């Protein structure tokens, strides 16, 4: 990203926070497991973000019941 222009947040088309906060507050259990599987797959790729992704995967895994 070194050669990219900085993101102009004023020009970006974001939904107003007050309209999305409630919708983003919770994931369904199925969504949480889908996200966990995605994070675990990315963490296993040994890329530069793998340690951060692995940390988030462990954090989520500790907060949701297992699928079994």
Phi, psi and omega in degrees: 000002183298329183263010180268150174288147178296149180288127177270097184295332178291331181271345181289148182261080179265148172288144179302139183303322182293337179275338185250346186301314182292320181294328183268357186294322185228149170253150171290164179298320178297318177296320179297319178291322176298315179297318179299315179298320178297313179298319179295322178294316180293319180298328182282356182274356179056039176271181182296336180264000184306316179298319179292317180295319178298319178299316179293322178298316179294322180296314180292318180301326179284348184252351181239150176291155180291161180287335186278000000 
